[in-house]
Amino acid sequence: MNRKILTLAVAAALAAPVASHADVRVSGLIQAEAVNSEVADGKKDAAAYRDKQSFETDDRQMFTNDSLGSIFNEGPNHIRFDLDEKLSNTLKAEARYDMGFNTSGNFGSDSIIGEQAWIGLKGSNFHFRYGTLEGAYKSSRALIEPWAFTSLQSTGTGGGMSGGAYNQVLRVVDPSTATTLTGGTELPEPQDRYKYVVNSSAATRGGDMGLTNEGFVEGSLELGVNFGGFSARMQGIVDDGSAMDGAGLLEFKYTMPNKFSVWLAASYTDLKDATNPITDAVDDAADTISETIDDIADKVGEDATDLTDKVREETTTEVDEGLANWKVGGVFNLGPMVKLGLQYEDAEMGTFDNNPDGGKYILGSLDFTKGNISVGAWVAGYLSDIKNANKIDGPDGKPMDEDALSWSLGAKYHFGKRTHVYGGYRQTDSDNDYRDENLFTLGIRHTF
């Protein structure tokens, strides 16, 4: 009896502050999954690096990373606190804090994932927010992608949408071909002197992912309006200390309930910012080259102005112009059970092949639900704009193209409104064999 009384007392003590702050809402999502994966072409001399371990590419590997790992770049697991206070008949204050975590290895600093944390004001037809925000560019992602935030997703894992860096391929010296300068052994041909290693997404997550279909933007101010089914919002990163200072995001969307949603979105980062380490280094190099040209020209009596300008322009133009992504798409409900989606994206950030020239994505999706069972699929093509100078040489020494075709198919069984299990298959086939991947996954998700 004493134990029951003590339990009731503790429950009452915990419930009292919640009751006194009824405008605080708690929600969240918990997901765990296991993946059987094979990365790259096993016939090639490559290694896949995952969690600082090296595996042969022709060996299938089992992983359970649900966040901060190479299965997908942005873990879905979080506990969310939404707060609001009515200030007048048409105005209220609002705030959100997400506490992210993962279900595989949830310990230490690795279990802390930076997600939304913002405060703002909201009226009947407008809002503004400031803090760490979900990127406006990715808000339509869950609408069109039936497998968002799972290992079956297209974002950042294949040729479907821009996202985290994917299968970054690095050329390294093959130790088996090493030779000494005095050994008299002839070096092998260049194409046989090296091998390739593939860094998984865990090792290549970039700082611009909030400007693609993944991630969050820090130090950002958001202004939004909505009238009927039309909504628009603009985000600008206003923190001078941020690595993405000078970046901006824009989204326009129209939604007709139970019919369709269409959107147009864009994001941009200005690489001319003075604090950008990449352009600083390039500018310093251009200054050095220009000064050297001036010294040589003085000695030979030529005017070096035109040559200096040309060198600077060719050295800095590509990085100083900034990078931009834009996309247009929509989802259409064909009755209560079938939803079709289509999206086109032109990306310079988060491209499938991580190249500075960018690429184009086109993705189609299908979501079918009947009773407790849902079937989801997507197919996507990637057309690379990569130039020959940035291509990776294949085993024959010739540059490999980067175009890719990827697809995914899976099913869910819903035990109720908040809990379901899922399983499926995803495959990526690229002209660059080192980016090929296929996997099977099984998982369970619970929302509250």
C-alpha angles and dihedrals in degrees: 000000000000089000091054092048091050091050092051091048092053091047091051092049091052095045096049098073091043091053091049091053101044091159091071112093123192122203137149152156132242121190135168130180144167123220132199105204141179118192127199129348111311091212091066126082097249139119129214115224116208125165090350091301126114123223131181109254095231091059117088112229132203118221134176100188107138097176141011086024143101096265092073131344104230118045115218098211114114146132112228130206117195118188130185138166127194110236099174140340091287105022134067138167117237138183139176134200124184120195108200127202140157133234098219113067096353097182141103125005092320089073093063112089120184109235137149121336115158146134131207152136127268131198132180093275106014145038141183128200137181131197135048106347138183105257112261089220092067100043093100092050097093090048095060102028114071091193101044114155095016132094088261093064123119095216114102093344105077145347095309112088138352115271144118119357108280128209097337106205118216128186115222135174111269106234090213090066096048117127137174124244091239099040094089092226113138115238115244121247113287093252089055096043096072140048131201129240124195119220111208123228090265090070098040107048106144134212096240098063092111086068093057131051090292140061140014135285120230128212090018132153117208127198119187140176133188133188118177107311094344121094135171134180138178128202126195128183104227101172109111089201094056120105086226096049109149094032123129138187131200134187135182119186138173121194128187107191114248090358116067148315126216129186147181119199138171139180133193140184124197110222092189089081110127093228094056107114094204097056091039090059092046093048091050090051091048090051091052093048092047092050090050091051090049091052092050092046092051090056095049094039098241129136106249099184096100093043092048092050091049093052092049092047094049092045099048108024097086096052098033095056091072128228129268140184128195135175142179126197150131146203124223127199112219096193126313096306108041130062125179126194136191130181138173121199134184108198138184094169126058095013121172093248096038090233126152092231096067132217146225130252131197119186134182124189140188128198119185124181130183121166111315095342128086127184120198131184140165135183124195141180128208122204112193123214090197117144122226092252090063098043123110118242116240127220089277091056093249122121114261123225119235106214112130143189119205136174142173136199129184147141138226131208113206115210088184141327094297108032132058141153122220142186138176152131133264129189136183123193116187134177082236100068092202090071095054117118140166131181147170121215141188123189148156128220132192126185126193 
